[in-house]
Amino acid sequence: MLQPAAFQALVVTVQDATRSLEAMDHCMNNVALRLRELEMAIKRHNERVTALLKQAGARPAPNVLADLQTTQMSFNLQYLQLQSQMQHENRSYTAISNIMKTKHDTVKNSISNVR
């Protein structure tokens, strides 16, 4: 039987683990959102490039190539920003996961020490 102090510590640890899990879920939702944004950006980029290539095929002009380069640079910038945000979310997820594992191991060891 757990003593009251050990039980209270266990309750606090479980509450901390629950909050950590909620934070991890939030991070995963952000990752999913970033992936959807990336997919939409890629789709818009492909549509824009296709339109510019059709326009260039119809009447090649220097401004079409400039528009294509501008679109490509814009897409690259968006991609780098999304990539940076994804890396940040990944680091957050990893940190929370490590904390939860440590807390779990601590509680597990505490319980086995009480027995």
N, C-alpha and C positions, 0 to 999 in steps of 0.2 A: 504494500500500500504506500502510495506517495505521501510524503509529509506535506503539510499546507504550504510551506515556503517553496518546496520543489514543485508542487502543483502550480502555484502562482507563477513561478519562473517559466514553467512549461506553457502556461496560458499566454504569457507575454511573448514568448518565442513563437508560438503558433500565430498570434496576431501579427507579429513582425513578418512572418513568412507569408501571411495572407496579403499584407500590404505590398510586399516585394513581388508577389505573384501578380497582383493588380498592376504594378508598375511595369512588369515584364509584358503583360498583355497589352498595355498601352504602347509600349515600344514596338511590339509586333504589329499592332494596328497601324502605327506610323510607317513601318516598313511596307506593309501592304498598300497603304495610301501612296507612298513614294513610287512603288512599282506601277500602280495604275497611272500615276502622273507621267512616269517615264514611257509607258506604252502609248499614252495619248500624245505625248510630245513626238515620239517616233512616227506615229501615224500622221500627225500634222506635217512633220518634216517630209515624209515620203510623198504626201499629197502635193506639197509646195514644190518639191524637186520635180515631180512628174509634170506639174503644170508648167514650170519653167522650161523643162526640156521640150515639151510640146511647143511652147512658144518659141523656143530657140530653133526648133525644127521648121516651124512655119516661116519665121523671118529672123535669121540670125542677126543679133545686134549686140554691141558691146555692153549695153546696160543689162541685158538678160544674164550675161555671165557675171556681172557685178552683183546682180540680185541673187544669183545662185550662190556666190561666195559669201554674201552677207547672210543668207539663210543658213548656210553650212556653219558659219561662225556662231550664229545665234544658237543653233542646235547644239553645237559643241559646248557652249557656255552653259546651257540648260542641263546638258548631260553631266558636266563636271559638278554643277551645283547639286544635282540629285545624287550623284555618286558620293559627294562629301556628306550629304545628309544621311545617306544609307550607312556610310562608315560610322558616323556618329551614333546612329541607332544601334548598329551592331556592337559598338563598344559598350553602350549602355546596357544592352541585353546581356552581354558577356559578364559585365560587372555584377549585375543583379543576379544572374545565374550562379556566379561564384559565391556571392554572399549567401544566397539561399542554400547552396550545398554546404557551406560552412556551418550555417545555423542548424541545418538538419543533422549534420554529423555531431554537432555539440549536444543537441537534444537527445539524439540516439545514445551517445556515450553517457550522458547524465542519467538517462533512464536505466541503462544497464548497470551503472555504478550504484543506483539506489537499490536495485534488486539484490 
